Amino acid sequence: MITGATSGIGQVAAEKLAAMGARIVQVARNRARGDAALARLKQINPDADHKAHYADLLLMRDTKRVAADIAAAEPRIDVLINNAGAIFAQRQVTSEGLERTFALNHMSYFLLTAGLRERLVATPGARIVNVASGAHRRGHVDFEDLQRAKKYVPFPVYGTTKLCNVLFTRELARRLAGTGVTANCLHPGFVATRFGNEAGPLYSMGVRVAKLFAINQDEGSRTTVYLASSPDVAGVTGGYFDKSALATPSVEAQDDVAARKLWEVSEKLAG
């Protein structure tokens, strides 16, 4: 099961896994892109009953709803890949009062995983793969201003949500100990995708220029596919991976107290 699979590294990862024989269940926001992605998956692996669900992962209520729909439809989930993410040039809050970068990049991971936990635990050897980023090194979790009401600068805010991904993975692995489910996160590299194209004219222009030096989507998807499928990482949990190898995240990303606190704050936000 994968989010953000209609474009970029999510799309490439889903297609690679389908080619390896996987049945893909995806969550998409845009129905036209979701239907097109589903058609491609059926061409790649026509014997698998691939499915698409539609939700706005910016909204907690929609994320909870789609997680419940998938849990009701799927008796088992071998791999959950939390991949959907974005960067926004201006601070805006959702109708539920969350800053959008935090809502999409962190809370959707947290809520989908919670909603599908029972199915994952019921599946022997299940894996959770969270797409984080090396940008987490530019982030800082300020529990007094998680929604960045005081100061909003796009890239550091994005980096903070990616730091949240690493901390979430760390605490998730701790809480899943003994269940047989593993949880790992990764840095895909700076990849030339649609990422940042809708971040506003000035910011997206800078992102487009930077993409001239980015790696391609095939390379960017490799670590995701590796963590989802390789027997080499069966039983490995709580790790941060870069180029399909264990790597050391930032010092703040290794803070177990902050990881636990982020979990507790996320629970309160989610109700």
PyMOL commands that set and color helices and strands:
alter all, ss='L'
color gray80, all
select helices_A, chain A and resi 8-19+31-44+60-73+100-121+134-138+154-175+201-213+217-229+231-233+252-254+256-270
alter helices_A, ss='H'
color red, helices_A
select strands_A, chain A and resi 2-3+25-28+51-54+79-82+127-131+182-187+240-242+245-247
alter strands_A, ss='S'
color yellow, strands_A
deselect
rebuild
show_as cartoon
